[in-house]
Amino acid sequence: MGGESDAPRPGFDRWVSFRGQGTYLPTKAGLNIDGQHVPQKGYITDELTDYCVDWLNSRSDEKPFFIYLSHKAVHSEFIPAERHRGRYADAKWTPPVTMDLTEENFADKPRWVKDQRNSWHGVDFAYHSQEDLDKYYKSYCETLLAVDDSLGRVMSALEKKNMLDETLVIYMGDNGFCFGEHGLIDKRTAYEASMRIPLIARCPGAFTKGQNCEKVVANIDIAPTILEVAGLQAPAQMQGQSFLGLLTNPDLPWRDSLLYEYYWERQFPQTPTMHAIRTAEFKFIRYHGIWDTDELYDIKNDPLERKNLIQIPEYATQVKKLRAQLFQELEKTDGTTMPLYPFPGQPRNMRSHRGAQPGDFPPWFYK
């Protein structure tokens, strides 16, 4: 809930939070409970769930309720619960095909992508260490198991109160994450592995189970959806829209594109400022402040984003259309003025002698 403060925010009847990213393991003053700091006693995912279920069991069932259970997991560095440690030790992890340092994977990519491979957010020097991606990914999966347990406990509590089928449960992440895609680690890019997030909704009393919605739904739509469920209208400043109607009719008219924005951070200088427009079929990515190429992907036929189409003549009209749409969206949302953030700490700007060498320009840069 913030790097400097874990104080209660307006509107909550019960407040359980921690400062910044919190810690997986117990700390002396790790939790803020309704304005009072108390020791964190156990594994953070389990303890937050304890507070959640206790509150759910103690309240009156006569009024509707809203719970926002936002776990630390699975933020790195990953620490699984003791009961889950080693669960996937013998499992096989297959690296993504776009991770290989091959000419095919990087021939049409911007040069910064190959450069980042040997950086804090790249597979050759991940977090400035010789991180074993196999172990790292398994640690992520083992840490996530406690979140699975948490969701099960909350749903069991609702079921015991005969409220499960009339309660809308939204289960989602807050960002995507690269585990080697394009040679990258972490998030902060407009590639699918970074940009997309998992989202599952359940409420048998309101909509049919087993449906898939392929519309471009975004995290900015969550708050307007919850407000509509509560019978309220979203305030005008919210840019998202309620997708409640899509849950009963996935064919309803909906947005045809989504704007993606990321602004360069001095702490992580290896990732440039970028803006993207993603439709159901194409994605156009524009980079700012670096000497490099933009990108266009046919994400319907090339979901792994392996072939950059930006210089293919047959796609010139598509590029022109999406570039114009991108700037229309940026102007509409005051995105043409870039923020300048203060420097928060030590830069993660080192490279390894054993990592990949700097990238080259794409072939079409040469005349």
PEJOLIN-V629343 format. One record per helix or strand of 3 or more residues. SS is the DSSP state (H for helix, E for strand). FROM is the first residue (numbers start at 1). TO is the last residue. Records with the same first field share a line. If there is no record, write none. Layout:
SS->FROM-TO, FROM-TO
//
This chain:
E->31-33, 36-38, 169-172, 184-186, 199-202, 257-262, 273-279, 282-288, 295-298
H->44-58, 82-84, 97-99, 103-106, 111-117, 126-128, 133-160, 164-166, 181-183, 192-195, 221-229, 244-248, 313-332, 363-365
//
